[in-house]
Amino acid sequence: MLHLQVNAVIFGAGAAGLWTLDELRRQGRSAVLLETSALGDGQTIASQGIVHGGLKYSLKGLLTASAREAREMPKLWRRCLSGADAPDLSRTEVRSESFYLWGTDSAASRVGMFGAKLGLQAAPRTIEHDQRPPLLRDCQGAVLRVDEQVLSPSSLLAALAAPHQNAILKIDRTKPPSLVTSRPGHAQSIVVCSPEASSELTLLPDWVVLAAGQGNAALREQLGLDASRMQRRPLHMVLVRGPLPEFFGHCVDGGRTRVSITSARDNSGRTVWQVGGQIAEDGVTLDAEALIHRAQAEISSTLPELNLAHTEWSTYRVDRAEGAVAGGGRPDSFHLLKDGNVLTAWPTKLVLVPQLAAAAAKTIVASTTLRAANYSLLTSWPRPAKAAPPWDRAGTWTSYDPLRRAA
């Protein structure tokens, strides 16, 4: 059996775990990241990749705590994406440098005032009629553009993982890791198994970081900690593929986002839309067929110029795992819990991942000295592949039927 002493063991190869790994190693600390599935499998790969700067969280006319937390982060993301700051994310695909904001009734005019009044870093700009994209050419209200980037989650994961392949390990998901504690929240050792052989590895960490999304609950139980400190907020997202234009935008009504649309390309080169927003929250109580019918009506209503002929539709479900808050509402910021030598991390929003990673690393760096790790011992250990995006995993696609939608 192999033995390895490290400053930190991180569970979960999503954006939060990978960014924390990078932060620790750049600050001279040894760390190993463990993943039972694939890079980003779960919340990261299922996300729309929008680096929100706060506007989405200010639709009710208030500079909310969520908006305050998010509004400074796009600057850091832009520096990293340009290669000017660490981690170097310059190989990440930026699908769009901005998105459109449009409304129904008087919502768009209200949103326009919010950006000006709240002093957000990405204040929306009104787009003149002749500069609008074709889909919004006949929109009755104002159309605005917000300089918030949309990333490819898959390429973000690849960029974060690339410098640290020797420290990212795939472990056997059929054999849960054995976590030995001296008392609740005080991890002494972790024994994991390789999925491709009978090899075992014993890790002796100064710190353990739980960044495994939903998996944090079970890991906390193994460590003798309260699993109820995590909450799940489900989404039922919609996918549309076919002869669609590339489009990125939010349709808002009052304080809610009716639909949030981002575009990508599947393996066959087809345009795929991910559709979230309020419809994905409402869709939690619907089966796939009912949600698709509602989504077709909603998109036809909010984008009446769009021709949906020859499109195909599917859905997928994902749970947002977050630090628990009273009433189960959306947390205002990331959550980082400290119990003994265990840190439990939930970023809440993709944009806040750098803040979370920096906070976790600060705690670990302040209490440890460099513990050199012999990563060569791990050379033959398997590494996780990237998770496939939702549209490449969807099993059933439904053709658009305008008569059935109308019914």
Disulfide bonds with the S-S distance in Angstrom:
none
